[in-house]
Amino acid sequence: MNLSIRPILLRVVTPVALIAVSCAPGRAGEQGARSEPKLPTDIYPASAYAVTVEGREGLQQALDAHRSVRLLPGDYGPGPITLRSGQQLYGLPGTKLRRIIIEPGATGALVSGVQGNVVFPASDTVTRGNTILRTYGAIIVRGGSLEDNLFIDTRSLDVDVTASGYLRNNRFIRAPGQIQGNAMLKFRASPERPSTGNVFLWVNSGAPEGPTTDITGVPELTIAAVDAEMWSFPMKQPTALFVTGPMQRLNLFAVQGGRYDKDPEVRKSFGLIDSAAREIRVFGLTCGYRGQAPDTLPPKIVLRDGNERSLFADCLRYSYSIPSTSTLHVRAFEQTRGVPESGPTPLSNPGADQPVVIEPAGAEQTQQAALKDMILQTGRTMRPWDRPSFDPPPNPAGDDWAKDVAAAPDQTQMLQDRLDKEGMVVLPPGKYYISAPLRISSTKGIIGAGMDQTVIIAKDPNLSMFVYDAQDKTRGVSLANLTLQGGRVGVHLRAEDLKHPISYSFLSHITFRNMSEAGVFMDMPAPGSASLDNNMISFCNFVQCGSGLKQNAAGQKGWGFIDKLVVYRCQFLQCGVGIDFPAARSNNTCSYIECLFKGNTGGAARLKHNTTTSFANCDFIDNAGDPVVASDQLVYFLSCRFQAGAGAQGLLPSQSCAEGCVFEPGASTGAVVVKEPSRNHFYNCRVEMPIGQLNDGLLLNNQFAGHADLSQLAVSVLGGKPSVVASGSPQPGPQILVTGIRAGGPGR
């Protein structure tokens, strides 16, 4: 393709490392050493001191004496229990402790798998470097000073630091989750103690009574990968999905969903954004209403007095209310479709020759300066999230694992008897051999002594090793801390076993080895099949499997879908395909966060009818594929690193949006980034290999090797022809998944 530059007239219309952390507290406002939260290498360590439900009165004493404590399923009461620096508290599905306090100044504390609210009390002493994992409750901050903490798989956030304290550089992953109640993300702060650098990655708005956000006094905030199923429900007072008071910057990235009220008059009462942010940037907003085009409704995006500039890229065509204080309002590559009831709808093309619209009229020189500042984020200090690091997956059975399988003792019945009797079975180190599927559920599962200690091996290579117990009425499956090896499928979720959706499963710290079909298989092909809805798979390894994760949903459109799946810190190594999800009814808002895809022979991901899929801070190394990530729908990539493999022909699908990514040729001599173009957007990326074909797309602040024409601050490409929107030298690097931000207004 012969790309040439032609000017256009502007029309007026970091994760965390597995390290110990310092326990020295600091005072609010002190810079000090950066403390990284600690990720669990064992989700339920046998070395931790066990406290039974009957012994709950001595839980605080046990925690102070032993520092690492594990709890059993059961109700440990209202609490509170206080965690101090370096202390660890582990639970299993069904473990409840309704109030956990993190002591001010604590560092290196860990709460994992204990259902309840986590409270940070008022203090000027900085609480930093702590990990809160799978608590399924509210995070409550009342005047605390929090820095560099990691929250994974919680529900709601209720922060009030107006009188004292602040939040800085905290990461919230799969938080808040689905909840019914008031605003899910309530964040009230004081501008005198700026709360900055906080990122929310993957948010599910599941029917809160108020808006998804209630934000005041916060200088800046970033929210990415949002599934907005409902908000302000039941309707007491119509509100927008995102509501903020005055602030300096609001970044929204990859937001999908909509209100599905039956009454069209009710639908018209609700907006999407109501914000007084001085600067707002929105990339990929596709919330709509069943059967209605967004631009036929009343104003859905309201920017209040005090807003100065805004950028909306690759969003549905909405109506806007823009204040007189705004000097720059940019809309680029608008889409003109509504949200379908089921199944994908192709994206429309933008206007015939005007994909970028800038308002208001006049003052073009001033607008150009403001646009450059907004693209470069002038005055904003940013530190990208750390690249994830991974240990080699354990291999407890060794390379000769299959040698004596036939002669090994069959322990199927022993294990099933223990499951039926005990529910959650804590299995000691050793090799266990099975010849028939083991039946598990949310409250009936196996917890090993570690992926390197406990291994279950299939005696039959055609075996589905674990299935859902059809006699159970719970809604998930539980399995952790072990290696599964040698079957056809590791965890097989079969339609014949399920009469309801699978939700809130506990699949963590599992190595799947040598599964001929898949590590985890969602096999639901019949009409009326159940679905996989709102789950997380974390810290798992898929090694030399046919597919790591696989779906079978052919021939039906009602169910059998996979919605709101978050895959966190998993490795997909030398598989046929890492993720193989060919949906019938759309899979919605699945996200793969800080994962490694390496050496997969058929591609990293093969997706069909998957909407608003995102890959965040993932590494794609030496994968084959045409392309490496294939999809018939737009896919979002944030802070991902690609090194093309020798068998790769293309890297990205025909519709994609990449922010803060790096593309390197690796072992390939002929791969391109985009082989079959449709609509591909690149923001803040560094491309060190051939780009291939670009048909339509918005390019902001990228460096393309060998393409000075594309390496400008802003370029629109329409029909294969680039047009410079803003010239200047790019400074590529992530702007969404970043921390280390100092306070500062737009343009300062």
C-alpha positions in Angstrom: 0.0 0.0 0.0 1.3 3.4 -1.0 0.7 5.6 2.1 1.1 9.3 1.5 0.6 12.2 3.8 -2.1 14.8 2.9 -3.1 17.4 5.4 -6.8 17.7 6.3 -8.8 20.7 7.3 -10.0 20.4 10.9 -13.8 20.6 10.5 -15.7 22.6 13.1 -18.5 20.8 14.0 3.1 -2.1 36.3 2.5 -5.7 37.9 3.9 -6.7 40.6 7.0 -8.8 41.3 7.0 -11.9 43.5 9.3 -10.3 46.1 9.2 -9.7 49.8 8.5 -6.1 50.7 9.9 -3.8 53.3 7.9 -3.5 56.5 9.0 0.0 57.4 6.0 2.3 57.6 6.1 5.9 56.3 4.3 9.1 56.9 1.9 10.6 54.4 3.6 12.6 51.8 7.0 10.9 52.3 8.5 9.6 49.1 10.4 6.6 50.5 11.1 3.4 48.7 8.5 1.9 46.4 6.9 -1.2 48.0 5.5 -3.9 45.7 2.6 -6.0 46.8 3.4 -9.7 47.1 1.6 -12.3 45.0 0.9 -15.7 46.5 3.0 -18.5 45.1 0.7 -20.9 47.0 -3.0 -20.1 47.3 -3.4 -22.2 50.5 0.0 -23.0 52.0 0.2 -26.1 54.2 2.8 -24.3 56.2 0.3 -21.7 57.4 -1.2 -22.3 60.8 -4.7 -23.7 60.7 -7.5 -22.2 62.7 -10.9 -24.0 62.7 -14.2 -22.3 62.9 -14.5 -23.5 66.5 -11.2 -21.8 67.3 -12.2 -18.5 65.8 -12.0 -16.7 69.2 -8.2 -17.2 69.1 -7.8 -16.1 65.5 -6.1 -12.7 66.3 -3.7 -14.4 68.7 -2.9 -17.0 66.2 -2.3 -14.4 63.5 0.0 -12.4 65.7 1.9 -15.5 66.8 2.3 -17.4 63.6 1.9 -14.5 61.0 0.5 -16.9 58.4 -2.9 -18.4 59.0 -5.3 -20.5 57.0 -9.0 -20.8 57.6 -11.5 -23.5 56.7 -14.9 -23.1 55.0 -17.3 -21.6 57.5 -18.4 -18.5 59.3 -15.6 -16.9 61.4 -18.0 -14.3 62.7 -18.2 -10.5 62.4 -14.6 -9.8 63.4 -12.9 -7.5 63.3 -9.5 -9.1 62.8 -6.4 -6.8 62.3 -3.7 -7.6 59.8 -0.3 -6.1 60.4 2.9 -5.9 58.3 3.8 -9.2 56.7 0.9 -11.2 58.0 -1.0 -13.5 55.7 -4.6 -14.8 56.0 -5.9 -17.5 53.6 -9.3 -18.9 53.1 -11.2 -21.3 50.9 -14.6 -21.1 49.1 -17.1 -20.6 51.9 -14.7 -18.9 54.3 -16.4 -15.9 55.8 -15.0 -13.2 58.1 -17.1 -10.1 57.8 -14.6 -7.4 58.8 -10.9 -7.3 58.3 -8.9 -4.3 59.3 -5.5 -3.5 57.7 -3.4 -1.8 60.3 -2.2 1.7 59.3 1.4 1.5 58.1 1.1 -2.2 57.2 3.3 -3.4 54.3 3.4 -6.8 52.7 0.1 -8.0 54.3 -1.9 -10.5 52.3 -5.6 -11.5 52.4 -6.7 -14.3 50.1 -10.0 -16.1 49.7 -11.7 -14.7 52.8 -15.1 -13.4 52.1 -15.8 -10.1 53.9 -15.2 -6.3 53.9 -11.6 -5.0 54.2 -11.3 -1.7 56.1 -8.4 0.8 56.1 -8.8 3.2 59.1 -7.9 6.9 59.2 -4.2 7.5 59.6 -1.4 9.7 58.3 0.9 6.7 58.3 1.2 5.2 54.8 -0.2 1.7 54.2 1.6 0.4 51.1 2.5 -2.8 49.2 -0.4 -5.0 50.5 -2.4 -7.5 48.5 -6.2 -8.1 48.8 -7.3 -11.1 46.7 -10.7 -12.7 46.3 -12.4 -11.1 49.3 -15.7 -10.6 47.4 -16.6 -7.7 49.7 -16.3 -4.0 50.0 -13.0 -2.1 50.2 -13.7 0.6 52.8 -11.3 3.5 53.3 -12.0 6.1 56.0 -9.2 8.6 56.0 -6.4 6.1 55.3 -3.3 6.9 53.4 -2.8 4.1 50.8 0.0 3.7 48.2 1.0 0.9 45.8 -1.5 -1.7 47.0 -3.0 -4.4 44.8 -6.7 -5.3 45.0 -7.9 -8.3 42.9 -11.5 -9.7 42.7 -13.3 -7.6 45.2 -16.8 -6.1 45.0 -17.3 -2.4 45.7 -15.0 0.5 46.7 -16.2 3.0 49.3 -13.5 5.7 49.9 -13.8 8.9 51.9 -10.5 10.7 52.4 -11.9 14.2 52.4 -10.8 14.8 56.0 -7.5 12.9 56.0 -5.5 10.5 53.9 -5.3 9.8 50.1 -5.0 7.0 47.6 -2.0 6.9 45.2 -0.8 4.4 42.7 -3.1 1.6 43.7 -4.2 -1.1 41.3 -7.7 -2.5 41.2 -8.1 -5.6 39.0 -11.5 -7.1 38.6 -12.7 -4.7 41.2 -15.3 -3.6 41.8 -17.2 -6.7 40.6 -20.9 -7.4 40.2 -23.0 -6.0 43.1 -26.4 -4.7 44.0 -26.3 -1.6 46.2 -25.3 2.0 46.0 -22.6 3.4 43.7 -20.0 0.7 43.1 -17.0 3.0 42.9 -17.5 5.7 45.5 -14.3 7.8 45.8 -14.4 11.1 47.6 -11.1 12.8 48.2 -9.5 16.2 49.0 -7.7 18.2 46.4 -5.3 19.3 49.1 -3.9 15.7 49.3 -4.1 14.6 45.7 -5.2 11.0 45.1 -3.5 10.1 41.8 -2.2 7.2 39.8 -5.1 4.8 40.7 -6.2 2.4 37.9 -9.3 0.3 37.7 -8.8 -2.6 35.2 -11.9 -4.6 34.5 -15.1 -3.4 36.1 -18.5 -5.0 36.0 -21.5 -2.7 36.7 -24.1 -5.2 37.7 -27.2 -3.4 38.8 -26.1 -0.9 41.5 -28.8 1.4 42.8 -26.8 4.4 41.8 -24.2 5.2 39.2 -21.2 3.0 38.7 -19.0 5.8 39.9 -19.4 8.6 42.4 -16.2 10.6 42.2 -15.4 13.9 43.8 -12.2 15.7 44.7 -10.0 13.2 42.8 -7.5 14.9 40.4 -7.4 12.1 37.9 -8.6 8.5 37.4 -8.3 5.7 34.8 -11.0 3.0 34.3 -10.4 0.4 31.6 -12.4 -2.7 30.4 -15.9 -2.1 31.7 -19.0 -4.2 31.3 -22.0 -2.0 32.1 -24.9 -4.4 32.4 -27.1 -2.0 34.3 -26.9 1.0 36.6 -29.3 3.1 38.7 -31.5 0.0 39.2 -34.1 -0.1 40.4 -34.7 3.4 39.1 -34.9 5.8 42.0 -33.3 8.8 40.4 -31.9 8.6 36.8 -28.1 9.0 36.7 -25.4 8.5 34.2 -23.1 5.5 34.2 -20.0 7.5 35.1 -20.6 10.5 37.4 -17.7 12.8 38.5 -17.4 16.2 40.0 -14.6 18.6 39.1 -11.3 16.8 38.4 -8.3 17.3 36.2 -8.3 14.1 34.0 -10.6 11.2 33.4 -9.5 8.3 31.2 -12.0 5.6 30.0 -11.0 2.7 27.9 -13.1 -0.2 26.3 -16.5 0.4 27.9 -19.4 -1.7 26.6 -22.9 -2.6 27.7 -26.2 -0.7 28.1 -29.4 -0.5 30.0 -32.0 -3.1 28.9 -35.2 -1.6 30.3 -38.3 -2.7 28.5 -39.8 0.8 28.6 -38.1 3.0 26.0 -39.1 6.1 28.0 -37.2 4.8 31.0 -34.1 4.2 28.9 -34.1 7.8 27.7 -33.7 9.0 31.3 -30.3 7.6 31.7 -27.0 9.0 30.5 -23.5 7.6 30.1 -21.1 10.2 31.3 -21.8 13.3 33.5 -18.5 14.8 34.3 -16.9 18.2 35.2 -13.4 16.9 34.4 -11.2 19.5 32.8 -9.8 16.8 30.4 -11.6 13.6 29.5 -10.4 11.0 27.1 -12.6 8.1 26.0 -11.4 5.2 23.8 -14.0 2.7 22.8 -17.4 3.5 24.3 -20.1 1.2 23.0 -23.0 1.4 25.4 -26.4 1.6 23.8 -29.9 0.5 23.9 -31.6 -2.5 22.4 -32.9 -1.6 18.9 -32.2 2.1 19.2 -29.5 4.2 17.7 -27.7 6.3 20.3 -27.9 9.5 18.3 -31.8 9.4 18.3 -31.9 9.8 22.1 -31.5 12.9 24.3 -28.0 14.0 25.3 -26.2 11.0 26.7 -22.8 12.5 27.4 -22.8 15.7 29.5 -19.7 17.6 30.1 -20.1 20.2 32.8 -18.7 23.7 33.3 -15.0 23.5 33.9 -14.4 21.0 31.1 -11.8 22.4 28.7 -11.0 19.6 26.3 -12.2 16.1 25.4 -11.4 13.3 23.0 -13.8 10.5 22.1 -12.3 7.9 19.8 -14.0 4.9 18.3 -17.2 5.4 20.2 -20.8 5.0 19.2 -22.3 8.2 17.8 -23.8 9.9 20.8 -25.3 13.3 21.4 -23.2 15.6 23.6 -23.8 18.5 25.8 -20.6 20.7 25.7 -20.1 23.7 28.0 -18.9 27.1 27.0 -15.7 26.5 28.9 -14.6 23.8 26.4 -12.1 25.0 23.8 -11.5 21.5 22.2 -13.9 18.7 21.6 -12.6 15.9 19.3 -14.6 13.0 18.0 -12.9 10.4 15.8 -14.1 7.3 14.0 -17.6 7.3 15.4 -19.7 4.1 15.0 -23.3 4.3 14.0 -24.8 1.1 15.3 -26.7 0.2 18.4 -26.1 -2.6 20.8 -27.6 -5.8 19.5 -29.8 -8.1 21.6 -27.5 -11.0 20.8 -24.8 -11.8 18.4 -22.4 -9.4 16.8 -23.3 -6.5 14.5 -20.6 -5.2 12.0 -19.2 -1.8 12.7 -20.1 0.9 10.3 -17.6 3.1 8.6 -17.1 6.7 9.6 -18.0 9.6 7.4 -16.9 9.4 3.8 -13.9 11.6 4.1 -14.0 13.2 7.6 -13.2 10.7 10.3 -12.0 13.4 12.7 -14.3 16.2 13.9 -13.1 19.1 16.0 -15.3 21.6 17.8 -15.9 24.5 18.3 -15.2 26.6 15.3 -12.2 28.9 15.1 -9.0 29.2 17.2 -7.4 26.4 15.2 -3.9 27.3 16.4 -5.0 27.2 20.0 -6.8 23.9 19.4 -3.7 22.4 17.8 -1.6 23.2 20.9 -4.3 21.8 23.2 -4.6 18.6 21.1 -0.8 18.0 21.2 -0.8 18.5 25.0 -3.7 16.1 25.4 -2.1 13.4 23.2 1.3 13.7 24.9 -0.2 14.2 28.4 2.0 17.2 29.0 2.6 17.8 32.6 1.7 14.2 33.7 4.5 12.0 35.2 3.8 8.4 34.3 5.5 5.1 35.2 4.3 2.0 33.2 3.2 -1.0 35.1 6.0 -3.5 35.5 6.2 -6.3 33.0 5.0 -9.6 34.5 7.6 -12.2 35.3 7.0 -15.9 35.4 8.7 -18.9 36.9 9.0 -22.1 34.8 5.9 -24.2 35.4 6.5 -27.1 37.8 6.8 -30.6 36.5 6.4 -32.8 39.6 5.9 -36.1 37.8 8.9 -35.5 35.6 9.5 -36.1 31.9 8.8 -39.9 32.3 5.4 -39.3 33.9 3.6 -41.7 31.4 6.0 -44.6 31.9 4.2 -46.5 34.6 0.7 -45.1 34.3 -0.9 -48.5 33.4 0.5 -50.3 36.4 -0.1 -47.4 38.9 -2.7 -47.9 41.6 -6.2 -46.5 40.8 -7.1 -43.9 43.5 -10.3 -42.6 41.8 -12.7 -44.1 44.4 -10.7 -43.0 47.4 -10.6 -39.4 46.1 -14.3 -39.3 45.2 -15.2 -40.7 48.6 -13.2 -38.0 50.3 -14.8 -35.4 48.2 -18.3 -36.7 49.0 -17.5 -36.8 52.7 -15.3 -33.8 53.4 -16.3 -31.3 50.7 -13.1 -29.4 50.4 -10.3 -31.9 50.4 -6.8 -30.8 51.4 -4.6 -33.3 49.6 -1.0 -33.9 50.8 2.0 -34.1 48.4 2.2 -37.1 46.2 1.2 -38.7 42.9 -2.4 -39.8 42.5 -3.8 -41.8 39.6 -7.4 -41.7 38.4 -9.4 -43.7 35.7 -12.7 -41.9 35.9 -13.9 -38.3 36.3 -13.9 -36.7 39.7 -17.1 -34.8 40.5 -16.6 -31.3 42.0 -18.6 -28.1 42.8 -18.1 -24.8 44.6 -18.1 -26.5 48.0 -16.6 -29.8 46.9 -13.1 -29.6 45.5 -9.4 -30.5 45.9 -6.7 -28.2 47.3 -3.2 -29.7 46.8 0.0 -29.0 48.6 1.3 -27.0 45.7 1.7 -27.3 41.9 5.1 -28.7 42.5 4.0 -31.1 45.2 0.6 -32.7 44.3 0.0 -34.2 40.9 -3.1 -36.1 39.7 -2.4 -38.2 36.6 -5.0 -39.7 34.2 -4.7 -43.4 33.6 -6.7 -43.1 30.4 -5.5 -40.5 27.8 -9.2 -39.9 26.8 -10.3 -39.0 30.3 -12.0 -35.8 31.4 -10.4 -35.6 34.8 -12.8 -33.3 36.6 -16.5 -32.6 35.9 -19.2 -30.7 37.7 -21.2 -32.8 40.1 -24.7 -32.9 38.5 -26.3 -33.6 41.9 -24.9 -30.4 43.4 -26.8 -27.1 43.5 -23.9 -24.7 43.9 -22.8 -22.6 40.9 -19.1 -23.1 40.5 -16.1 -25.5 40.7 -13.2 -25.4 43.1 -9.7 -26.7 42.4 -6.3 -25.3 43.4 -2.6 -25.9 44.2 -1.9 -29.0 42.1 -0.9 -30.3 38.7 -3.2 -32.2 36.4 -1.5 -34.3 33.7 -2.2 -36.7 30.8 -6.0 -36.6 30.2 -8.1 -35.3 27.3 -9.5 -32.5 29.4 -8.5 -31.2 32.9 -11.7 -29.5 33.9 -14.6 -30.4 31.6 -17.8 -28.3 32.1 -20.3 -30.4 30.2 -23.8 -29.4 29.3 -25.3 -32.7 30.6 -24.1 -31.9 34.1 -25.2 -28.3 34.3 -28.7 -26.8 34.8 -27.5 -23.3 35.8 -24.7 -21.0 35.0 -21.2 -21.5 36.4 -20.2 -18.5 38.5 -17.5 -17.4 40.9 -15.4 -20.6 40.5 -12.2 -21.1 42.4 -9.6 -22.2 39.8 -6.2 -21.0 40.9 -2.6 -22.2 41.0 -3.1 -25.2 38.7 -0.7 -26.6 36.1 -2.5 -28.4 33.2 0.0 -30.6 31.4 -0.4 -32.7 28.3 -4.2 -32.4 27.9 -4.9 -33.6 24.4 -8.0 -31.4 24.0 -8.0 -28.6 26.6 -7.0 -27.7 30.1 -10.4 -26.2 30.8 -13.3 -27.0 28.4 -16.6 -25.1 28.4 -18.6 -27.7 26.4 -22.1 -26.5 26.1 -23.4 -27.1 22.6 -27.1 -27.9 23.0 -30.0 -25.4 23.0 -30.6 -24.3 26.6 -27.1 -25.1 27.7 -25.8 -23.4 30.8 -23.2 -20.7 30.6 -20.0 -19.5 32.3 -20.8 -16.1 33.8 -18.5 -14.0 36.0 -15.5 -16.2 36.8 -11.8 -15.7 37.3 -9.0 -18.2 36.5 -5.8 -17.2 38.1 -2.1 -18.2 38.4 -2.5 -21.3 36.2 -0.2 -22.9 33.6 -1.3 -24.6 30.5 1.5 -26.6 29.0 1.5 -28.7 25.8 -2.3 -28.9 25.7 -4.5 -29.0 22.6 -6.0 -25.7 23.9 -5.5 -23.9 27.1 -9.1 -22.7 27.4 -11.7 -24.0 25.0 -15.4 -23.4 24.2 -17.9 -25.5 22.3 -21.1 -23.5 21.7 -22.0 -24.5 18.1 -25.5 -24.8 17.0 -27.3 -22.6 19.6 -27.6 -19.0 20.3 -29.4 -18.7 23.7 -26.9 -19.9 26.2 -23.5 -21.6 26.3 -21.8 -18.3 26.4 -18.8 -17.1 28.4 -19.3 -13.7 29.9 -17.1 -11.7 32.2 -14.2 -14.1 32.5 -11.0 -12.7 33.8 -7.9 -14.8 33.3 -5.1 -13.4 35.5 -1.4 -14.3 35.6 -1.7 -17.5 33.5 0.9 -19.0 31.2 -0.1 -20.6 27.9 3.0 -22.5 26.7 3.5 -24.7 23.6 -0.2 -25.4 23.2 -2.1 -25.7 20.0 -4.1 -22.6 20.8 -4.0 -20.7 24.0 -7.6 -19.4 24.0 -10.1 -21.1 21.6 -13.5 -19.4 22.1 -15.9 -19.7 19.1 -19.1 -18.4 20.6 -22.7 -18.5 19.2 -24.3 -15.9 21.4 -21.6 -13.4 22.0 -19.1 -13.8 24.8 -18.9 -10.5 26.5 -16.1 -8.6 28.2 -13.6 -11.3 28.8 -10.2 -10.1 29.8 -6.7 -11.6 29.9 -4.5 -9.7 32.3 -0.7 -10.1 32.8 -0.6 -13.5 31.0 2.2 -15.1 28.9 1.5 -16.7 25.6 4.6 -18.4 24.3 5.4 -21.0 21.7 1.7 -21.8 20.8 1.7 -23.5 17.4 -1.8 -22.5 16.3 -2.0 -19.0 17.7 -2.4 -17.3 21.1 -6.1 -16.8 20.8 -8.8 -17.8 18.3 -12.0 -15.8 19.0 -15.4 -15.7 17.3 -18.3 -13.5 18.4 -16.3 -12.2 21.4 -17.2 -8.6 22.1 -15.0 -6.1 24.0 -12.2 -8.7 24.6 -9.1 -7.1 26.2 -5.5 -8.2 26.7 -3.7 -6.2 29.3 0.0 -6.2 30.1 0.4 -9.5 28.4 3.4 -10.9 26.6 3.1 -12.7 23.2 6.4 -14.4 22.4 7.3 -16.8 19.5 3.7 -17.8 18.7 2.6 -19.0 15.3 -0.7 -18.0 13.8 -2.4 -16.2 10.9 -2.8 -14.0 12.9 -1.5 -14.7 16.4 -4.7 -13.2 17.9 -7.6 -14.0 15.5 -11.1 -12.5 16.0 -14.1 -11.3 14.0 -14.8 -8.5 16.5 -12.6 -5.7 17.8 -10.1 -6.6 20.4 -8.4 -4.2 22.8 -4.7 -4.5 23.8 -3.2 -2.5 26.6 0.6 -2.4 27.3 1.2 -5.7 25.5 4.5 -6.8 24.1 4.6 -8.9 20.9 7.7 -10.8 19.6 6.7 -12.5 16.4 7.4 -16.2 16.1 8.8 -17.9 13.0 5.4 -19.3 12.2 3.5 -16.0 12.6 2.1 -14.3 9.5 0.2 -11.5 11.2 -0.1 -10.4 14.9 -3.4 -8.6 15.3 -6.9 -9.3 14.1 -8.5 -7.2 11.4 -10.2 -5.0 14.1 -8.1 -3.9 17.0 -7.2 -1.1 19.3 -3.7 -1.1 20.8 -2.5 1.3 23.5 1.0 1.4 24.9 2.1 -1.7 23.1 5.4 -2.8 21.6 5.7 -4.9 18.4 9.0 -6.6 17.6 10.0 -9.0 14.8 11.4 -11.6 17.1 12.3 -14.8 15.2 10.0 -13.9 12.2 11.4 -12.8 8.9 8.0 -12.1 7.2 5.4 -11.4 9.8 3.5 -8.1 9.8 1.4 -6.5 12.5 -1.8 -6.3 10.5 -2.3 -8.7 7.6 -6.0 -8.3 6.9 -7.0 -4.8 7.8 -10.4 -3.4 8.6 -10.2 -0.9 11.4 -7.1 -0.8 13.6 -6.3 2.0 16.0 -2.8 2.5 17.6 -2.2 4.8 20.5 1.2 5.4 22.1 2.7 2.3 20.5 6.2 1.4 19.3 6.2 -0.7 16.2 9.7 -2.1 15.2 8.5 -4.4 12.4 6.5 -4.0 9.2 3.0 -2.7 9.9 1.4 -4.5 7.0 -1.9 -3.1 5.8 -3.9 -0.3 7.3 -7.3 0.5 6.0 -9.1 2.7 8.6 -7.8 3.8 11.9 -6.7 6.5 14.3 -3.0 6.7 15.1 -2.0 8.8 18.1 1.6 9.2 19.3 3.2 6.2 17.7 6.6 5.3 16.4 6.5 3.2 13.2 9.8 1.9 12.0 10.3 3.0 8.4 7.1 5.1 8.3 7.9 8.7 9.1 4.5 9.6 7.6 2.7 7.6 10.3 5.0 8.6 13.1 3.3 11.9 13.9 1.3 12.9 16.9 -2.1 12.3 15.2 -2.8 10.6 11.9 -6.2 9.4 10.6 -6.2 6.6 8.0 -9.3 6.2 5.8 -9.4 3.8 2.9 -5.7 3.3 3.2 -4.8 7.0 2.9 -3.2 8.7 5.9 -3.9 12.3 6.8 -2.0 14.2 9.4 -4.2 15.7 12.1 -1.4 16.9 14.4 2.2 16.9 13.4 5.1 16.6 15.7 7.5 14.1 17.2 5.8 11.2 19.1 6.8 10.1 22.5 5.3 6.6 22.7 4.7 4.7 25.9 1.7 3.5 27.9 -0.7 6.1 29.2 -3.5 3.9 30.6 -1.8 1.2 32.7 0.5 3.6 34.6 1.3 4.7 38.1 3.6 7.3 39.7 1.6 10.3 38.7 2.0 13.6 40.3 -0.8 16.1 40.5 -1.0 18.6 37.7 -3.7 20.1 35.6 -4.1 19.5 31.8 -1.4 21.2 29.9 0.7 21.9 33.0 
